[in-house]
Amino acid sequence: MKHFLTLKDYSKEEILEIIDLAIQIKKETKEKVFKNYLPKQTLGMIFEKSSTRTRVSFETGIYQLGGTGLFLSSNDIQLGRGEPIKDTSRVISSMTDMIMIRNDSQDELEEFASYSKVPIINGLTDKYHPVQLMADYMTILEHGLRDNTIAAYVGDGNNMTHSWLMLASKLGFDLRVATPKGYEVDKTILDEALEFAKISGAKITITNDPKEAVKNATVVTTDTWVSMGQEDEKEKRLKDFEGFIVDKNLMNLADNKAIFLHCLPAYRNYEVSEEIFEQNSETIFSEAENRLHAQKGIMVYLDRNRNND
């Protein structure tokens, strides 16, 4: 069964195939052409963590593809009351055609997938956020940067950073990651990315200096410094991340045509200045909209390939 749990499971050709499909479906959507790619199919959507973009994009996306979305919070199902993951997986996957899960644990997501009869999509875990990176790269392509992607990630070594490592190492573009000391990326994930980079030709740079990362970059991106569940660390994190704000001084080091991306929600004057956010707001909200189209591409791809593995 083909799942979408992390980009490390996908080849360069497969990733680009999904994005090309997403671009095609987006074009059709803009022309008000809604093809029934997934007629009468049901997408189960399990949320252990709250969301704006993930829920709206998946629920709208499955509807536009001809199917129905079923929202399931952890309070609504027995999983939240202690039912074994394997039992919940076998039950829900027997009644739906595809399942998206947004939860705290990559390990639990993978356990759920191992018992599922239908494709599972990672809507976000502690380790990866692959659906966001598909939207990000789709946005990069729309800005004509297919052959000139030099990406700089400035901030926490979190699930977004790990997903950037996987995307860059699979597709073969340059990625510079700048994190404060003590907030570096997971070493195991970095080692995997470096192995993939040997094949793709990607150049991966890890540093604690945001200026080094951003110099001449064509794409600059960041994420919140205080993710859900880290609120009690807020004051310490704000102090530790001092100097890592993406502001005018930092962006001036990038290529003069560089774009700025943010997966949202954005906290102005923490990880990004109000000025830089607003100057790049059109790109950022196009990136947010592309969550809808990229995820439609993922769902259609999984449906077409559900019996090929």
C-alpha atoms as one frame of an Amber mdcrd trajectory, in Angstrom:
protein
   0.000   0.000   0.000   1.401   3.381  -1.040   1.273   5.911   1.821   2.474
   9.531   2.094   4.274   9.569   5.453   7.580  11.271   4.643   9.316  12.467
   1.485  12.185  10.077   2.113   9.886   7.315   0.820   9.584   9.042  -2.570
  11.925   9.433  -5.533  12.606  12.715  -7.288  10.469  11.557 -10.205   7.531
  10.682  -7.952   7.670  14.008  -6.090   7.716  15.965  -9.348   4.923  13.816
 -10.765   2.703  14.704  -7.810   3.519  18.404  -8.090   2.879  18.419 -11.846
  -0.482  16.778 -11.131  -1.216  19.411  -8.474  -0.385  22.221 -10.909  -2.708
  20.675 -13.495  -5.551  20.350 -10.965  -4.972  23.915  -9.759  -5.277  25.170
 -13.342  -8.545  23.279 -13.728  -9.821  24.671 -10.414  -9.054  28.237 -11.460
 -11.020  27.592 -14.659 -13.923  26.241 -12.550 -13.432  22.762 -13.976 -13.998
  20.264 -11.174 -13.307  16.738 -12.361 -14.458  13.794 -10.260 -11.002  12.337
  -9.707 -12.207  10.642  -6.502 -15.969  10.174  -6.952 -17.880   9.147  -3.816
 -14.636   8.506  -1.924 -14.414   9.310   1.777 -11.347  10.879   3.372 -11.091
  10.234   7.107  -9.314  13.141   8.822  -7.926  12.365  12.279  -6.773  15.390
  14.290  -4.904  15.078  17.566  -3.595  18.633  17.033  -5.741  21.576  15.976
  -5.295  23.167  12.573  -6.551  25.855  10.217  -4.863  25.173   6.880  -4.680
  21.392   7.167  -8.350  20.899   7.908  -9.704  23.461   5.437  -7.416  22.333
   2.604  -8.096  18.613   2.972 -11.836  18.988   3.546 -12.214  21.380   0.616
  -9.849  19.326  -1.507 -11.644  16.002  -1.192 -14.968  17.759  -1.885 -13.608
  19.369  -5.075 -12.342  15.955  -6.188 -15.847  14.483  -5.882 -15.581  12.938
  -2.422 -16.404  13.688   1.215 -14.251  14.567   4.213 -14.965  13.136   7.660
 -13.487  15.177  10.537 -12.454  13.065  13.539 -10.836  14.708  16.562  -9.187
  12.574  19.221 -12.182  13.410  21.427 -14.568  11.912  18.868 -13.002   8.469
  18.448 -11.922   5.630  20.727  -8.254   6.291  19.929  -8.476   9.186  22.358
  -9.834   6.843  25.030  -7.071   4.285  24.864  -8.074   1.980  22.005  -4.949
   0.415  20.446  -3.743   2.214  17.323  -3.879  -1.003  15.291  -7.551  -1.538
  16.161  -8.545   2.026  15.269  -6.609   1.731  12.013  -8.279  -1.505  10.989
 -11.745  -0.149  11.775 -11.493   3.281  10.135  -9.626   2.002   7.084 -12.375
  -0.556   6.489 -14.940   2.246   6.190 -13.022   4.971   4.319 -10.982   5.247
   1.113  -8.094   7.311   2.447  -7.014   8.726   5.833  -5.133  11.893   6.771
  -3.638  12.019  10.270  -2.266  15.048  12.122  -0.727  13.873  15.370   2.227
  14.154  17.727   4.138  10.993  16.857   5.689   9.821  13.598   6.092   6.363
  15.130   2.377   6.138  15.910   1.538   7.374  12.414   3.677   4.638  10.898
   2.096   2.023  13.164  -1.346   3.203  12.046  -0.258   2.938   8.402   1.099
  -0.589   8.874  -2.403  -1.849   9.800  -4.377   0.274   7.335  -6.200  -1.096
   4.301  -6.121   2.355   2.621  -3.496   5.064   1.940  -2.434   7.191   4.913
  -1.310  10.822   4.553   0.868  12.589   7.116  -0.823  15.902   7.919   1.961
  16.748  10.427   3.908  14.864  13.092   6.753  15.640  15.459   9.281  14.613
  12.783   7.859  15.657   9.412   5.374  17.918   7.619   5.624  16.629   4.019
   2.339  18.026   2.689   3.550  21.549   3.523   6.776  21.018   1.583   4.854
  19.927  -1.499   2.980  23.229  -1.385   6.225  25.109  -0.771   8.002  23.586
  -3.742   4.940  24.124  -5.914   5.181  27.822  -4.979   8.892  27.851  -5.785
   8.171  26.448  -9.245   5.471  29.047  -9.832   8.135  31.711  -9.238  10.380
  30.233 -11.930  13.030  28.881  -9.570  13.089  25.232 -10.728  16.720  25.462
 -11.878  17.887  28.051  -9.379  16.707  26.936  -5.973  19.111  27.907  -3.209
  17.002  27.634  -0.066  17.848  29.010   3.359  15.915  27.813   6.399  16.376
  30.014   9.482  14.965  28.899  12.832  14.215  25.780  14.844  15.444  22.340
  13.802  11.929  20.930  13.783   9.554  18.948  11.566   9.621  21.671   8.907
  13.419  21.667   8.815  13.485  17.882   8.556  11.061  18.029   5.638  13.179
  20.664   3.879  16.168  18.341   4.296  14.251  15.505   2.663  12.932  17.643
  -0.204  16.316  19.170  -1.031  18.207  15.896  -0.752  15.717  14.117  -3.023
  15.406  16.853  -5.649  19.054  17.913  -5.634  18.962  21.625  -4.809  21.094
  23.580  -2.331  19.790  23.950   1.228  21.372  25.917   4.061  19.923  25.378
   7.550  20.687  27.889  10.300  19.567  27.070  13.843  20.633  28.381  17.243
  22.987  26.157  19.213  20.985  23.487  20.982  18.176  23.567  18.411  19.865
  21.654  15.608  18.118  19.117  13.380  17.787  15.448  14.310  21.139  13.805
  13.525  19.591  10.595  12.185  17.423  12.549   9.755  20.373  14.702   8.719
  22.488  11.620   8.044  19.708  10.165   5.877  19.452  13.423   3.939  23.207
  13.502   3.360  23.056   9.967   1.945  20.257  10.951  -0.440  22.251  14.065
  -1.394  25.120  11.874  -2.630  22.754  10.527  -5.271  20.879  13.732  -6.168
  23.819  16.141  -5.997  22.168  18.311  -3.355  24.424  20.517  -1.270  23.397
  20.570   2.394  24.925  23.152   4.754  24.281  23.178   8.510  25.260  26.272
  10.476  24.436  28.362  13.531  24.877  31.585  11.538  21.734  32.854   9.756
  23.789  35.298   7.673  25.857  32.457   6.256  22.687  30.572   5.367  20.863
  33.458   3.687  23.729  34.896   1.603  22.699  34.768  -2.095  19.751  32.455
  -1.353  16.833  32.536  -3.796  14.354  31.180  -1.216  14.334  32.176   2.450
  11.987  30.433   4.853  11.307  30.067   8.555   8.766  28.708  11.035   7.422
  29.694  14.413   9.934  29.472  17.241   7.292  28.244  19.688   5.235  25.370
  18.295   2.135  23.838  19.842   3.058  22.109  23.088   6.096  24.349  23.676
   4.287  27.303  25.227   5.966  26.793  28.602   9.347  27.259  26.874   8.373
  30.531  25.222  10.523  32.977  27.199  13.623  30.768  26.976  13.124  30.206
  23.262  12.692  33.894  22.496  16.002  34.555  24.217  17.796  31.639  22.553
  16.575  32.653  19.078  17.755  36.240  19.366  19.346  37.264  16.057  17.391
  34.709  14.023  14.542  36.982  12.960  14.159  37.252   9.189  14.164  41.028
   8.826  15.288  43.561   6.233  18.942  43.286   7.220  18.924  39.526   6.784
  16.883  39.511   3.555  19.251  42.073   2.047  21.901  39.328   2.049  19.761
  37.087  -0.165  19.508  37.235  -3.945  17.765  40.447  -5.022  14.892  38.405
  -6.486  14.611  36.047  -3.529  11.194  34.999  -2.252  10.243  34.524   1.388
   8.069  31.593   2.468   6.318  30.872   5.762   4.134  27.848   6.497   1.969
  29.889   8.914   0.825  30.797  11.464   3.352  33.640  11.556   4.236  35.614
  14.661   5.381  39.012  13.451   8.529  40.462  14.955   9.529  37.083  16.392
  10.671  34.795  13.539   9.877  37.368  10.834   9.534  41.129  10.864   6.230
  42.769  10.016   7.936  44.530   7.101   9.288  41.379   5.452   6.056  39.480
   6.000   3.920  42.163   4.375   6.351  42.691   1.495   6.043  38.971   0.744
   2.414  38.469   1.740   1.237  37.685  -1.800   3.752  34.836  -2.046   3.025
  33.584   1.478  -0.731  33.387   0.966  -0.263  31.829  -2.470   1.858  29.234
  -0.673  -0.977  28.721   1.826  -3.520  28.279  -0.979  -1.214  25.770  -2.633
  -1.780  23.472   0.339  -5.217  22.854  -1.192  -3.920  22.026  -4.644  -0.802
  20.099  -3.586  -2.898  17.879  -1.335  -5.370  17.217  -4.115  -2.400  16.085
  -6.188  -1.254  13.785  -3.375  -4.705  12.238  -2.946  -5.186  11.609  -6.662
  -1.671  10.154  -6.947  -2.233   7.786  -4.012  -5.542   6.641  -5.459  -3.951
   5.906  -8.834  -1.071   4.008  -7.221  -2.820   2.241  -4.326  -2.349  -1.191
  -5.925   1.042  -0.666  -7.544   3.297  -1.456  -4.584
